[in-house]
Amino acid sequence: MRIKVKPFAMARSIVGQSELEIDLPEGATVKDAFDLISARFPKLSQIKSMQFSVNLEYSNPAATLHDGDELALIPPVSGG
């Protein structure tokens, strides 16, 4: 299956693009997708408290993904 990945903020800086597509086996989870992306961009795994959204709804790492899903990588936001 193929999903779209949209990294935001610091994650976008690490990935270097606003969107990418990845192929995963059927039954893959959000964590599986993040592990695959982190293997390609190791600095992503250094971001603490990464949040995930699947199809515009917050999701947990154990959630199962489906073909055509959109996974957003949302690092913590700071500033003031």
Steps between C-alpha positions, in 0.01 A plus 500: 500500500607858448446791739580871497713641778487869591771613743446830682730756666833346607411169333457679166844659541655158555320334209556796270162483329137563589370161389626157407345166413610168645409138435412276795372145533130446569424524871784744572458739791583865556808383692609282205473801270690724740773238541538476121519878461740530796731246340520730197522819711665395832470845662122452514541239773669766717180705521336433835121488537422466128125498438327336205188571303335263253257659256483819712425323830752450779612140514714274714803305377312168512230612254480298180551688174312442174583562136467870417519622861669829583737488797607830654812523718442768761797587725449699820461873446682754713542872498323798630 
